[in-house]
Amino acid sequence: MARNTPIAEIYEMLSRKEQISVLIGKGVTGSISVTLFNVTLDQAVRSIAEAAGYVAERRRRSYVILTREEAGMDSADGNTIVRTMKIDYSDPQAISDILAKHQSRYGEITVFPDRRMLVVEDLPDFIRRIERIVSEIDREPEQILIEAKILEITLDQNDVFGIDWEQFFTHDDGSGSFGVRGQTSAGTAGLFFEFVDPNIEAALNALSEDGRVRTLSTPSLLALENEEAEVLIADRLGFRVTTTINEVTTESVEFLESGVILRFKASVDRLGQIRLDIHPEVSTGTISDGLPNQTTAEVTTKLLMREGQKVFIGGLLRDTLTQTRSGIPILKDVPFLGFLFSKREQISVTTETVVLVSAYVASRARQEISDQKVEALPIVEDALEQRRAEKERIFQAPPQEPANGGGIQD
């Protein structure tokens, strides 16, 4: 126990009592009060240095008391330790920024982005805490299997505003739909989404039997959690872009994407539900005088769904104008006079694109398949055992004598 005693005197008393060598570095001054109980010699030396704002480094059988700026400069056997940490799934710089709030004043973190690695130097207790934080943050993300079906339905004159899908949706109260269309009157156009039930599947089958349904794509995507996935069924129309900076002109080619575009981003919550950010788009584009023009119907929404549950997105309408030319064979192709023997027609076709989306957690799907194989294994083994027993019975049975007594007749 010491009160307001110079640090050099405290270490001198401790050195004489415990028969150890303690070297006081340049710049180590000041007085402190110390009361220590039930501590080891090493803990006592380091605690006294820490209380005075200095660092105690052990060098073989001696201790050296240094300022914080000089700590670790001449000996690797100081009060800090160094660890390298591999960052597998997260951004190393973002992890470093988080760890900087949880290190001691001795701590130092060096980031190697190219190798996705951190080099951390700190006190042992802080190193252990940093390792726990990294193990919690840098976890392997889930992989989510997204299955989509993109259909194009040809509308007739009775479906000017698109098919009235509301009649196929039922809820606990017997009716209703939600989404953009659900907030408007029946029969009006608009984007909407709904969870699929047998009624909507029956409606799609009926339309398919009438030849009004065309499958554009049935993609299955395996995407990492919180990473964007994209399905693109579209045209890329190129156009030139001229840029002038400081009287230097450069020209580049950019592309306008038009067609059916579907973008996803999915994640899994603690309850196992899938949070889906989804963006369907149906668009047409043209390039006129070097300028891009685009007409689009799109929606961006976020929803929470159970694994395996199907989501239906409809109301994406598109008009296509086509020209046809018919007439008398041979005569319609006569130069300058062919138009007298032919006619041109413009046909407008309106289609509605609908999207059905379902999502599964890949790890659970693999486990379910594995469980099914395990459950089926006894059945397979029983079948094989029955086949083996049947073969043994056939081959071990005594040969039967011919009906005529087995004699050979001439």
Helices and strands as residue ranges (DSSP letters): E 2-6, H 7-18, E 21-24, E 31-34, H 41-51, E 55-59, E 62-66, G 68-70, E 81-86, H 92-99, G 100-102, E 108-112, G 113-115, E 117-122, H 124-137, E 143-154, G 165-168, G 181-183, E 192-195, H 198-209, E 213-217, E 220-224, E 229-245, E 248-268, E 274-288, E 291-298, E 301-305, E 310-327, G 331-333, G 338-341, E 342-361, H 362-396
